[in-house]
Amino acid sequence: MYEDITIRDAVLNDLPTIVDIYNSTIASRMVTADTEPVSVESREQWFNIHSSSARPLWVVENQGEICAWVSFQSFYGRPAYNATAEISIYIHQDSRGKRLGKYLIQKAIDACPQLQIKTLLGFIFGHNEPSINLFNSFGFEKWAHLPNIAELDGIERDLLILGKRIW
């Protein structure tokens, strides 16, 4: 499967597809704290804070079609945390369950030294067992547990911060 996969830096023309993939996860109440679809315009500032040399936003293509994206974001926005980044992976519903997440986490880990990232973090809802298991399989550990911090459809949800020291 991976011979047909390419990963590249996102360009602004990719943003509608990035947003579509993101919005497709909202209804599950497993992945994001957004409860309504977001607009392309509302994500432009987020898009623009990415940098291919330090905090990339990658799109993942399978036979030329975007099937996933990966975002590296700065943690806490202060210089002392420059070597720490939050990783987010969103996969198109037609590409889920095919081990693409494992492939992308490994690619992200492999890129960390070049990006000067020593620590990766994943912010994952406590009830999102597939994502927790995925990150745990790469040696991420639970570094924080924020109980009942989110409310989705009247149900309070925990947020876990999983971390991994890369180098």
PyMOL commands that set and color helices and strands:
alter all, ss='L'
color gray80, all
select helices_A, chain A and resi 2-4+12-23+26-28+41-48+79-81+93-95+100-115+129-136
alter helices_A, ss='H'
color red, helices_A
select strands_A, chain A and resi 5-9+57-62+65-74+84-91+119-125+141-152+155-165
alter strands_A, ss='S'
color yellow, strands_A
deselect
rebuild
show_as cartoon
